Amino acid sequence: MYRYLLAAALPLALAACAASNRPADILPAVSPVDSGLGIRSTHHHTVLDGYTHRVPVNPKPWRQQNDSQGPGAGGGS
């Protein structure tokens, strides 16, 4: 029983040790403290840009809505 456990745990432990010495893969290419980068320009826009006012309407018959939007556009099934 312990032989199988060792046979399964040993490769996992070795893989974890081999992967732990590569922190450069997750670091950014440019340092965030580099003062030579400058600041990106931003523009102001409101959260309501593109808003369209809509009023509630009464529901339409669902069968006609489904038939008009389904494949064949009204051909039925």
Secondary structure, 3 states (H helix, E strand, C coil): CHHHHHHHHHHHHHHHHHHCCCHHHCCCCCCCCCCCCCCCCCCCCCCCCCCCCCCCCCCCCHHHHHHHHCCCCCCCC
